[in-house]
Amino acid sequence: MTLASNELRYEKYLADTYRPAFDGMRGIGFLLVITAHIPSVPLFGYMQGWTAVWLFFAISGYLVAMLMIREEKSHGHVAFGPFLIKRFFRIVPSYWMTILIYLVACFALPPFADDYEQIMGRVSYLLGLMPEYANTDGYSILTHLWTVGVEVKFYLLFPPVVFLMIRNANWRFAITAMAAALLIAIGSFRAQSYCAILFGVLLALAMERPRGYAIVANLTRVPAAVPLGLVVALFAMLRYTEQLTVVALVATYLVAYAILQKSALVWILRLKPLAYLGQRSYGAYLLHFLAIRIGYLLFPDGTAMSGFLTACFCLAVTVPAAELMYQVIERPGMSYGRRLLKRAERIAIR
């Protein structure tokens, strides 16, 4: 079958950890997130941009689980401490800097005075890496940071439970599946967000084994119109009912398709502009809502055109700001984390 000849072979899959289409997926996801926060453009409402967060979660769950499986295979164990250090210096410095930037901006701009008071009132939750608990009064200028809190809890809880306490691959899959089923039964928005991460984990656990890989390959061995059709159908469904488990399933399927297949759709995901945007998507995501709020001040009439101009302004501001964040905060933070680990290794050897 011609489609099968274009898919990633299992041996090649095991030989590499880089998934080039993921950067493009993150780039598109960031663009969708912008549309989700500009309701004045009617077209944006049909794009269901908030679902991009579920895609981010599925990618994150897959990557963390896949990398841990590979580490365990090559070293015999998972180094939980170094994992947390790497994650901390990848995520937290930029996150804390974002809070400072928002505080300064809200203090300096009189229209944002209420936002400043709201941030100060919940700053302990924000700085304590619990932003998902900081918005008891409804929507705020930092509401979007809740995703960082969810990711941090996943990093803290998943590795010790699944990789340090459980050694059998079948039990790992079963426990993860049961946890996902429990979260689905709970049904809250936050529970469903963790479910999206666990779906990504289940994908990684399956694909590391030949039989699981073959099953996933068969499911994704379809024309590019199929994943596109799933997205369109999902967006249409979400106009009438919010089924978050379905969102997680579709997001996970898209992740699997992007890994395995080499269709024109995946080729688009590898385009350099999208890949670059995806590589800077973390900083852009952190900063984008402040840019949108400033855009509202510049284009205040509430029309579709003002919303479109706000979106353009947001992109024009956040992309270079995210690049600056990467160069000044993210990359030095990651480098410092690696130096800490190397220093600890040298001390251990002595």
C-alpha positions as CSV (number, residue, x, y, z in Angstrom):
1,M,0.0,0.0,0.0
2,T,1.5,3.4,-1.0
3,L,0.4,5.1,2.2
4,A,2.4,2.6,4.3
5,S,5.5,3.3,2.3
6,N,5.5,6.9,3.5
7,E,5.1,6.2,7.2
8,L,7.9,6.2,9.8
9,R,9.2,2.7,10.3
10,Y,9.4,1.3,13.8
11,E,13.2,1.0,13.7
12,K,13.6,4.7,12.7
13,Y,11.1,5.7,15.4
14,L,13.2,4.0,18.1
15,A,16.4,5.5,16.7
16,D,15.4,9.1,17.3
17,T,13.5,11.2,19.9
18,Y,13.0,14.4,17.8
19,R,9.5,14.8,16.3
20,P,9.9,17.6,13.7
21,A,6.2,18.1,13.1
22,F,5.6,18.9,16.7
23,D,7.1,22.4,16.3
24,G,4.6,23.2,13.5
25,M,1.7,21.8,15.6
26,R,2.7,24.1,18.5
27,G,3.0,27.0,16.1
28,I,-0.5,26.5,14.8
29,G,-1.7,25.9,18.3
30,F,-0.4,29.3,19.4
31,L,-2.2,31.0,16.5
32,L,-5.4,29.2,17.6
33,V,-5.0,30.4,21.2
34,I,-4.8,34.0,20.0
35,T,-8.1,33.5,18.2
36,A,-9.7,32.1,21.3
37,H,-9.0,35.3,23.2
38,I,-10.4,37.7,20.6
39,P,-14.2,37.0,20.6
40,S,-15.1,40.2,18.6
41,V,-14.1,38.4,15.3
42,P,-17.0,36.0,14.5
43,L,-14.8,33.8,12.4
44,F,-12.5,33.1,15.3
45,G,-15.4,31.6,17.2
46,Y,-15.7,28.8,14.7
47,M,-12.0,28.0,15.1
48,Q,-12.3,26.7,18.7
49,G,-8.8,28.0,19.5
50,W,-9.0,26.8,23.1
51,T,-8.7,23.2,21.9
52,A,-5.0,24.0,21.1
53,V,-4.2,23.7,24.8
54,W,-5.4,20.1,24.7
55,L,-3.0,19.5,21.8
56,F,-0.2,21.0,23.8
57,F,-1.1,18.7,26.7
58,A,-1.2,15.6,24.5
59,I,2.3,16.4,23.0
60,S,3.7,17.0,26.5
61,G,2.4,13.7,27.9
62,Y,3.7,11.8,24.9
63,L,7.2,13.4,25.0
64,V,7.7,13.0,28.8
65,A,6.7,9.4,28.7
66,M,8.6,8.6,25.6
67,L,11.8,10.2,26.9
68,M,11.6,8.4,30.2
69,I,11.1,5.0,28.5
70,R,14.1,5.7,26.4
71,E,16.2,6.8,29.4
72,E,15.1,3.7,31.3
73,K,16.1,1.4,28.4
74,S,19.5,3.0,28.1
75,H,20.4,3.5,31.8
76,G,18.3,1.0,33.6
77,H,16.4,3.6,35.6
78,V,14.8,7.1,35.3
79,A,16.7,9.9,37.0
80,F,13.8,11.8,38.6
81,G,15.9,14.5,40.2
82,P,17.7,15.6,37.0
83,F,14.3,15.5,35.2
84,L,12.8,17.9,37.6
85,I,15.8,20.2,37.5
86,K,15.6,20.3,33.7
87,R,11.9,21.0,33.7
88,F,12.2,23.7,36.4
89,F,14.8,25.7,34.5
90,R,13.0,25.2,31.2
91,I,9.6,26.5,32.5
92,V,9.8,28.4,35.8
93,P,12.2,31.3,35.1
94,S,10.2,32.4,32.1
95,Y,7.0,31.9,34.1
96,W,8.2,34.1,37.0
97,M,9.5,36.7,34.6
98,T,6.1,36.8,32.9
99,I,4.4,37.5,36.2
100,L,6.8,40.4,36.8
101,I,6.2,41.8,33.3
102,Y,2.4,41.7,33.8
103,L,2.8,43.3,37.2
104,V,4.9,46.2,35.8
105,A,2.6,46.7,32.8
106,C,-0.6,46.7,35.0
107,F,1.0,49.1,37.5
108,A,2.1,51.4,34.7
109,L,-1.1,51.4,32.6
110,P,-4.1,53.0,34.5
111,P,-6.7,51.0,32.6
112,F,-5.2,47.9,34.1
113,A,-5.3,49.1,37.7
114,D,-7.9,46.4,38.6
115,D,-5.8,43.7,37.1
116,Y,-2.8,44.9,39.2
117,E,-4.8,44.6,42.4
118,Q,-6.1,41.2,41.3
119,I,-2.6,39.9,40.6
120,M,-1.3,41.2,43.9
121,G,-4.2,39.6,45.8
122,R,-3.3,36.2,44.4
123,V,0.5,36.5,44.0
124,S,1.3,33.8,46.4
125,Y,-0.6,31.3,44.3
126,L,1.0,32.6,41.1
127,L,4.6,32.5,42.4
128,G,4.0,29.2,44.2
129,L,3.3,27.5,40.8
130,M,-0.4,27.1,41.5
131,P,-1.9,29.6,39.0
132,E,-4.8,27.3,38.4
133,Y,-6.0,28.2,41.9
134,A,-5.5,31.9,41.5
135,N,-8.6,32.8,39.6
136,T,-11.4,32.4,42.1
137,D,-13.0,35.7,40.9
138,G,-13.4,34.6,37.3
139,Y,-11.4,35.6,34.3
140,S,-8.2,37.6,34.8
141,I,-5.3,38.9,32.8
142,L,-3.3,35.9,34.0
143,T,-5.9,33.2,33.7
144,H,-4.1,31.5,30.8
145,L,-1.2,30.6,33.2
146,W,-3.4,27.8,34.6
147,T,-1.8,25.5,32.0
148,V,1.6,25.9,33.6
149,G,0.2,24.8,36.9
150,V,-1.2,21.7,35.3
151,E,2.0,20.8,33.6
152,V,4.0,21.3,36.8
153,K,1.7,18.9,38.8
154,F,2.1,16.3,36.0
155,Y,5.9,16.6,36.2
156,L,5.8,16.1,40.0
157,L,3.3,13.3,40.2
158,F,3.6,11.2,37.0
159,P,7.2,10.0,37.0
160,P,7.3,8.8,40.6
161,V,4.0,7.0,40.4
162,V,4.4,5.4,36.9
163,F,8.1,5.0,36.4
164,L,9.6,4.7,39.9
165,M,6.9,2.7,41.6
166,I,5.8,0.5,38.7
167,R,8.3,-1.5,36.7
168,N,6.1,-3.6,34.5
169,A,5.1,-2.0,31.1
170,N,1.7,-3.7,31.1
171,W,0.9,-2.4,34.6
172,R,2.1,1.1,33.6
173,F,-0.3,1.2,30.7
174,A,-3.2,-0.2,32.9
175,I,-2.6,2.2,35.7
176,T,-2.4,5.2,33.3
177,A,-5.5,4.1,31.5
178,M,-7.4,3.7,34.8
179,A,-6.3,7.1,35.9
180,A,-7.5,8.6,32.7
181,A,-10.9,6.8,33.1
182,L,-11.2,8.2,36.6
183,L,-10.5,11.7,35.4
184,I,-13.1,11.3,32.7
185,A,-15.6,10.1,35.3
186,I,-14.9,13.2,37.5
187,G,-15.6,15.2,34.4
188,S,-14.4,18.7,35.6
189,F,-12.5,21.0,33.3
190,R,-9.3,20.5,35.2
191,A,-9.6,16.7,35.4
192,Q,-10.2,16.6,31.7
193,S,-7.0,18.6,31.1
194,Y,-5.0,16.0,33.0
195,C,-6.8,13.4,30.9
196,A,-5.4,14.9,27.7
197,I,-1.9,14.6,29.1
198,L,-2.5,11.0,30.1
199,F,-3.8,10.2,26.6
200,G,-0.4,11.4,25.3
201,V,1.3,9.2,27.8
202,L,-0.8,6.2,26.7
203,L,0.2,6.9,23.1
204,A,3.9,6.8,24.1
205,L,3.5,3.6,26.2
206,A,1.9,1.9,23.2
207,M,4.2,3.1,20.5
208,E,7.4,1.9,22.3
209,R,6.3,-1.7,21.8
210,P,6.1,-3.3,18.4
211,R,2.5,-4.5,18.7
212,G,1.3,-1.1,20.0
213,Y,3.2,0.7,17.3
214,A,1.6,-1.5,14.6
215,I,-1.9,-0.7,16.0
216,V,-1.3,3.0,16.0
217,A,0.3,2.8,12.5
218,N,-2.8,1.0,11.2
219,L,-5.1,3.7,12.7
220,T,-3.1,6.5,11.2
221,R,-2.6,4.9,7.8
222,V,-5.2,7.2,6.1
223,P,-5.2,10.1,3.7
224,A,-4.6,13.6,5.1
225,A,-8.3,14.4,4.6
226,V,-9.1,12.1,7.5
227,P,-7.3,14.0,10.3
228,L,-8.5,17.3,8.7
229,G,-12.0,15.9,8.6
230,L,-11.8,15.0,12.3
231,V,-10.8,18.5,13.2
232,V,-13.6,20.0,11.2
233,A,-16.1,17.6,12.8
234,L,-14.7,18.3,16.2
235,F,-15.1,22.1,15.8
236,A,-18.7,21.6,14.5
237,M,-19.5,19.4,17.5
238,L,-18.1,22.0,19.9
239,R,-20.5,24.6,18.6
240,Y,-23.3,22.6,20.3
241,T,-21.7,20.6,23.1
242,E,-18.4,20.7,24.9
243,Q,-17.1,17.1,25.0
244,L,-13.6,17.4,26.4
245,T,-12.8,13.7,26.2
246,V,-13.4,13.8,22.5
247,V,-11.1,16.9,22.2
248,A,-8.4,14.9,24.0
249,L,-8.9,11.9,21.7
250,V,-8.7,13.9,18.5
251,A,-5.6,15.8,19.8
252,T,-3.9,12.5,20.6
253,Y,-4.8,11.1,17.2
254,L,-3.3,14.2,15.5
255,V,-0.1,13.7,17.5
256,A,0.1,10.1,16.4
257,Y,-0.5,11.0,12.8
258,A,2.2,13.7,12.9
259,I,4.7,11.2,14.3
260,L,4.0,8.4,11.8
261,Q,2.9,9.8,8.5
262,K,4.6,11.8,5.9
263,S,1.7,13.4,4.0
264,A,1.4,16.9,2.7
265,L,-0.3,17.9,5.9
266,V,2.8,16.9,7.9
267,W,5.0,18.6,5.3
268,I,3.2,21.8,6.1
269,L,3.8,21.3,9.8
270,R,7.5,21.2,9.1
271,L,7.7,24.6,7.3
272,K,10.3,26.8,8.9
273,P,8.0,29.7,9.8
274,L,5.6,27.4,11.7
275,A,8.5,25.5,13.2
276,Y,10.1,28.7,14.5
277,L,6.8,29.9,15.9
278,G,6.4,26.6,17.6
279,Q,9.9,26.7,19.1
280,R,9.1,30.1,20.6
281,S,5.5,29.2,21.5
282,Y,6.1,28.9,25.3
283,G,7.2,32.5,25.7
284,A,4.6,33.7,23.1
285,Y,1.9,31.9,25.0
286,L,2.9,33.5,28.3
287,L,3.0,37.0,26.9
288,H,0.2,37.0,24.3
289,F,-2.7,38.0,26.6
290,L,-1.0,41.2,27.7
291,A,-0.5,42.1,24.1
292,I,-4.1,41.4,23.4
293,R,-5.3,43.6,26.2
294,I,-3.0,46.4,25.0
295,G,-4.4,45.8,21.5
296,Y,-7.9,46.4,23.0
297,L,-6.8,49.8,24.1
298,L,-5.4,50.7,20.7
299,F,-8.5,49.4,18.8
300,P,-11.3,49.8,21.2
301,D,-14.5,49.9,19.1
302,G,-15.2,46.2,19.5
303,T,-15.8,45.5,15.8
304,A,-14.6,42.5,13.9
305,M,-12.0,44.8,12.2
306,S,-10.7,46.0,15.6
307,G,-10.4,42.4,16.7
308,F,-8.5,41.4,13.6
309,L,-6.1,44.4,14.1
310,T,-5.7,43.3,17.8
311,A,-4.7,39.8,16.6
312,C,-2.2,41.3,14.2
313,F,-0.8,43.6,16.9
314,C,-0.5,40.6,19.2
315,L,1.5,38.6,16.7
316,A,3.7,41.6,15.9
317,V,4.5,42.1,19.6
318,T,4.6,38.6,21.1
319,V,6.8,36.9,18.5
320,P,9.8,39.3,19.0
321,A,9.1,39.4,22.7
322,A,9.1,35.6,22.8
323,E,12.4,35.6,21.0
324,L,13.9,38.0,23.5
325,M,12.5,35.9,26.3
326,Y,14.1,32.8,24.8
327,Q,17.5,34.5,24.4
328,V,17.6,36.2,27.8
329,I,15.6,33.9,30.1
330,E,14.8,30.5,28.6
331,R,18.1,29.5,27.0
332,P,20.3,30.8,29.8
333,G,18.0,29.0,32.3
334,M,18.3,25.7,30.5
335,S,22.1,26.1,30.3
336,Y,22.3,26.8,34.0
337,G,20.2,23.7,34.7
338,R,22.6,21.6,32.6
339,R,25.6,23.1,34.4
340,L,24.1,22.3,37.8
341,L,23.6,18.7,36.8
342,K,27.1,18.4,35.4
343,R,28.5,19.9,38.6
344,A,26.5,17.4,40.7
345,E,27.8,14.5,38.6
346,R,31.4,15.6,39.2
347,I,30.8,15.9,42.9
348,A,29.2,12.4,42.9
349,I,32.2,10.9,41.1
350,R,34.6,12.4,43.7
